[in-house]
């Protein structure tokens, strides 16, 4: 799982039947510390009604498919909208 910011949406006039009814959003992963590497943005299936500008919790791989109904084709799913993040400073 990782935290990300929703930066856009994807409009698809045709898509896999199992994705019908789901919104597709573009997510930019957040770097949470100085050691985090910048990761590429990705498309995730929205399971909770998130929108552009929100910070979200994204599940990936088989865990993403478990968040959706059975047999959905997806590598990433938005599973939470984040209100706040608190990171302890070890310094």
Steps between C-alpha positions, in 0.01 A plus 500: 500500500604858450371854535432709192335817375230479234611717208250408230241263366480264206202495266464176308210456260578129489658295776513149638150386598606438861603868532159634399360721775844583640672839470866499392728761659862606442699481824842653567677309782622718789859497625471495880863543596839605368589141405186442292553484126257673264267244344306531176131590504253219437134435431299351788142379528299714743307289752389779735410818309825696520567809289774714351725665759432249777769297675415132481614157613569271204521123509683322220537152353278218619393709801347751259296226337379389843367853563285468189237245408627161380680471166557875444800586283700749712852553633414792731192598701427808709388365837503806727485880509766636737411783738841553658847343504734524798860394458733480800842661461781270616749788483 
